[in-house]
Amino acid sequence: MSDLHIPNLSRHRLVIGLAGFSGSGKTTLAEKLITLITQRGLHMATIKHAHHAFDADIPGKDSWRHRKAGASQVLVSSAMRRVKFTETTNTGEADLNMLLGELLPSDIVLVEGYKNEPIPKIEIRRAGMEHPPLYLTMPHIVAVASNTPLADCPLPCFDLDDPASIADFITARLPA
């Protein structure tokens, strides 16, 4: 999929999202998919949208102290990993295109959230959800994963408790 709105899609072989309402199981499914897909030798990255303020840094650590002192960007690096903290209070929230551009090229980028962005998505539904199905109004939903059978759904439907089938569906979408 190529969209002028998100030119950094082309940095990655496949960008696919998980969309659903809070409590539907997006993160649980994402964790299972990451494990299954990386076991196949594919490189994955993830982008997770948060609707609230969060702090992944540890109070009192050097990086936290640098941010609290006023640094707008703090990069911490070691032989095992690196992380960049960016304060965005004056610049606003980064859009999906910017975030995709900050990632190293990957085979698959799994996006959790960014429900309205024009990327292919798998809708996550649970029995008893009172929200109408997203696939009825969102054209970028390409499949549905649910813990209950869905009558009359025109899209591929997967059992939420069968992440291997969902992983197969995702990897089958990879361009050659």
C-alpha contacts under 8 A as a table, 3 or more apart, distances in Angstrom:
res1	aa1	res2	aa2	distance
1	M	9	L	7.78
1	M	119	I	7.42
2	S	6	I	7.57
2	S	7	P	7.28
2	S	9	L	6.78
2	S	10	S	7.12
3	D	6	I	5.42
3	D	7	P	6.37
3	D	9	L	7.75
3	D	118	P	7.59
4	L	7	P	5.45
5	H	97	N	7.67
6	I	9	L	5.87
6	I	96	L	7.37
6	I	97	N	4.92
7	P	10	S	6.39
7	P	97	N	6.71
8	N	11	R	5.40
8	N	12	H	7.74
8	N	97	N	5.59
8	N	98	M	7.51
8	N	100	L	5.74
8	N	101	G	5.42
9	L	12	H	5.93
9	L	14	L	7.67
9	L	15	V	6.71
9	L	97	N	7.31
9	L	100	L	6.82
10	S	13	R	6.95
11	R	100	L	7.70
11	R	101	G	7.34
11	R	105	P	5.40
11	R	106	S	7.58
12	H	15	V	6.79
12	H	105	P	5.11
12	H	106	S	5.06
12	H	107	D	5.86
12	H	108	I	6.59
12	H	109	V	7.14
13	R	105	P	7.98
13	R	106	S	6.56
13	R	107	D	4.84
13	R	108	I	6.07
13	R	174	L	6.42
13	R	175	P	6.57
14	L	106	S	7.97
14	L	107	D	6.15
14	L	108	I	4.78
14	L	109	V	6.32
14	L	173	R	7.51
14	L	174	L	5.91
14	L	175	P	7.52
15	V	108	I	5.74
15	V	109	V	4.73
15	V	110	L	6.14
15	V	111	V	7.25
15	V	119	I	6.94
15	V	120	P	7.39
16	I	108	I	7.49
16	I	109	V	6.40
16	I	110	L	5.33
16	I	111	V	6.08
16	I	119	I	6.25
16	I	120	P	5.21
16	I	121	K	5.47
16	I	122	I	7.68
16	I	170	I	7.89
17	G	110	L	5.55
17	G	111	V	4.32
17	G	112	E	5.69
17	G	113	G	7.15
17	G	114	Y	7.86
17	G	115	K	7.84
17	G	119	I	6.84
17	G	120	P	6.18
17	G	121	K	4.25
17	G	122	I	6.18
18	L	26	K	6.26
18	L	30	A	7.78
18	L	110	L	7.39
18	L	111	V	6.19
18	L	112	E	5.07
18	L	113	G	6.60
18	L	115	K	7.96
18	L	121	K	5.40
18	L	122	I	4.99
18	L	123	E	5.96
18	L	124	I	6.83
19	A	26	K	7.17
19	A	112	E	6.60
19	A	113	G	5.89
19	A	114	Y	7.76
19	A	115	K	5.61
19	A	121	K	6.27
19	A	122	I	6.07
19	A	123	E	4.78
19	A	124	I	6.04
20	G	24	S	6.08
20	G	26	K	6.87
20	G	113	G	7.83
20	G	115	K	7.79
20	G	123	E	5.61
20	G	124	I	5.03
20	G	125	R	6.57
20	G	134	L	7.61
21	F	24	S	5.71
21	F	124	I	7.89
21	F	125	R	7.98
22	S	25	G	7.77
23	G	26	K	7.67
24	S	124	I	6.08
24	S	125	R	5.75
24	S	126	R	5.80
25	G	28	T	5.28
25	G	29	L	6.12
25	G	124	I	6.91
25	G	125	R	7.97
25	G	126	R	7.99
26	K	29	L	5.27
26	K	30	A	5.99
26	K	112	E	7.02
26	K	124	I	6.47
27	T	30	A	4.88
27	T	31	E	6.16
27	T	112	E	7.53
28	T	31	E	5.32
28	T	32	K	6.54
29	L	32	K	5.16
29	L	33	L	6.11
29	L	160	L	7.65
29	L	163	P	7.00
30	A	33	L	5.07
30	A	34	I	6.03
30	A	110	L	7.63
30	A	112	E	7.88
31	E	34	I	5.24
31	E	35	T	6.37
32	K	35	T	5.25
32	K	36	L	6.24
32	K	163	P	6.56
33	L	36	L	5.11
33	L	37	I	5.87
33	L	163	P	6.34
33	L	164	A	7.54
33	L	166	I	7.65
33	L	167	A	5.87
34	I	37	I	5.34
34	I	38	T	5.90
34	I	44	M	7.09
35	T	38	T	5.50
35	T	39	Q	6.17
36	L	39	Q	5.28
36	L	40	R	6.85
36	L	164	A	6.90
36	L	167	A	6.81
37	I	40	R	5.25
37	I	41	G	7.20
37	I	42	L	6.27
37	I	44	M	7.84
37	I	167	A	6.35
37	I	171	T	7.69
38	T	41	G	5.20
38	T	42	L	5.01
38	T	43	H	6.21
38	T	44	M	6.72
39	Q	42	L	7.33
42	L	107	D	6.05
42	L	108	I	7.54
43	H	106	S	5.47
43	H	107	D	5.18
43	H	108	I	6.55
44	M	106	S	5.69
44	M	107	D	5.97
44	M	108	I	4.90
44	M	109	V	5.66
44	M	110	L	7.33
45	A	103	L	7.52
45	A	106	S	6.37
45	A	108	I	6.45
45	A	109	V	4.70
45	A	110	L	6.35
46	T	109	V	5.28
46	T	110	L	4.72
46	T	111	V	5.68
46	T	112	E	7.60
47	I	99	L	7.63
47	I	109	V	7.28
47	I	110	L	6.42
47	I	111	V	4.78
47	I	112	E	6.17
48	K	111	V	6.01
48	K	112	E	4.78
48	K	113	G	6.25
49	H	111	V	7.98
49	H	112	E	6.21
49	H	113	G	5.14
49	H	114	Y	6.51
50	A	53	A	7.46
50	A	54	F	7.70
50	A	113	G	7.81
55	D	58	I	7.80
57	D	61	K	7.82
57	D	63	S	7.29
57	D	64	W	5.91
58	I	61	K	5.73
58	I	64	W	6.24
59	P	64	W	5.68
59	P	65	R	7.48
60	G	64	W	6.14
60	G	65	R	6.17
61	K	64	W	5.30
61	K	65	R	6.20
62	D	65	R	5.00
62	D	66	H	6.16
63	S	66	H	5.05
63	S	67	R	6.35
63	S	74	V	6.38
63	S	75	L	7.79
63	S	76	V	7.00
64	W	67	R	5.20
64	W	68	K	6.13
65	R	68	K	5.07
65	R	69	A	6.05
66	H	69	A	5.11
66	H	70	G	6.62
66	H	71	A	5.82
66	H	74	V	7.04
67	R	70	G	5.22
67	R	71	A	4.83
67	R	72	S	6.55
67	R	73	Q	7.33
67	R	74	V	6.79
67	R	87	E	7.76
68	K	71	A	7.27
71	A	74	V	6.60
71	A	87	E	7.95
72	S	85	F	7.94
72	S	86	T	5.67
72	S	87	E	4.94
72	S	88	T	7.54
73	Q	84	K	6.87
73	Q	85	F	5.56
73	Q	86	T	4.46
73	Q	87	E	6.34
74	V	84	K	5.60
74	V	85	F	5.11
74	V	86	T	6.58
75	L	82	R	7.06
75	L	83	V	5.71
75	L	84	K	4.23
75	L	85	F	6.31
76	V	82	R	5.44
76	V	83	V	5.40
76	V	84	K	6.37
77	S	80	M	7.96
77	S	81	R	6.04
77	S	82	R	4.12
77	S	83	V	6.57
78	S	81	R	5.48
78	S	82	R	6.10
88	T	91	T	5.09
88	T	92	G	5.40
88	T	93	E	6.49
89	T	92	G	5.91
94	A	98	M	6.12
94	A	99	L	6.67
95	D	98	M	5.47
95	D	99	L	6.49
96	L	99	L	5.10
96	L	100	L	6.10
96	L	114	Y	7.41
96	L	117	E	7.72
97	N	100	L	5.17
97	N	101	G	6.24
98	M	101	G	5.06
98	M	102	E	6.42
99	L	102	E	5.10
99	L	103	L	6.67
100	L	103	L	5.41
101	G	104	L	7.70
103	L	106	S	7.86
106	S	109	V	6.48
107	D	174	L	7.89
111	V	114	Y	7.29
114	Y	117	E	5.58
116	N	138	M	7.89
118	P	140	H	6.13
119	I	140	H	6.06
120	P	140	H	4.91
120	P	141	I	5.81
120	P	142	V	5.98
121	K	140	H	6.01
121	K	141	I	4.67
121	K	142	V	5.76
121	K	143	A	7.06
122	I	141	I	5.69
122	I	142	V	5.89
122	I	143	A	4.85
122	I	144	V	5.33
122	I	145	A	6.84
123	E	134	L	6.91
123	E	135	Y	7.16
123	E	141	I	6.38
123	E	142	V	7.97
123	E	143	A	6.35
123	E	144	V	4.63
123	E	145	A	6.11
124	I	144	V	6.03
124	I	145	A	5.01
124	I	146	S	5.93
124	I	160	L	7.71
125	R	129	M	7.17
125	R	133	P	7.78
125	R	144	V	7.34
125	R	145	A	6.28
125	R	146	S	4.72
125	R	147	N	7.07
126	R	129	M	5.88
126	R	146	S	5.54
126	R	147	N	5.52
126	R	148	T	6.83
127	A	146	S	7.56
127	A	147	N	6.39
127	A	148	T	5.81
132	P	136	L	7.86
133	P	136	L	5.87
133	P	137	T	7.95
134	L	137	T	5.76
134	L	138	M	5.78
134	L	141	I	7.55
135	Y	138	M	5.16
135	Y	139	P	6.76
135	Y	140	H	7.91
135	Y	141	I	5.48
135	Y	144	V	7.93
136	L	139	P	7.84
138	M	141	I	6.02
139	P	142	V	7.93
141	I	144	V	7.64
142	V	155	L	6.43
142	V	156	P	7.34
143	A	155	L	5.25
143	A	156	P	4.87
143	A	157	C	5.85
143	A	158	F	7.72
144	V	155	L	6.87
144	V	156	P	6.40
144	V	157	C	4.83
144	V	158	F	6.19
145	A	157	C	5.73
145	A	158	F	4.57
145	A	159	D	5.62
145	A	160	L	4.96
145	A	166	I	7.82
146	S	149	P	6.90
146	S	150	L	7.68
146	S	157	C	7.42
146	S	158	F	6.38
146	S	159	D	5.40
146	S	160	L	4.77
147	N	159	D	5.65
147	N	160	L	5.04
147	N	161	D	6.69
148	T	159	D	7.33
149	P	159	D	7.81
150	L	153	C	6.00
150	L	157	C	7.61
153	C	156	P	7.81
153	C	157	C	7.55
158	F	162	D	7.20
158	F	165	S	7.06
158	F	166	I	6.59
159	D	162	D	5.29
159	D	163	P	7.67
160	L	163	P	6.44
162	D	165	S	5.79
162	D	166	I	6.96
163	P	166	I	4.98
163	P	167	A	6.05
164	A	167	A	4.97
164	A	168	D	6.16
165	S	168	D	4.99
165	S	169	F	6.28
166	I	169	F	5.02
166	I	170	I	6.28
167	A	170	I	5.09
167	A	171	T	6.13
168	D	171	T	5.28
168	D	172	A	5.99
169	F	172	A	5.24
169	F	173	R	6.70
170	I	173	R	5.38
170	I	174	L	7.22
171	T	174	L	5.39
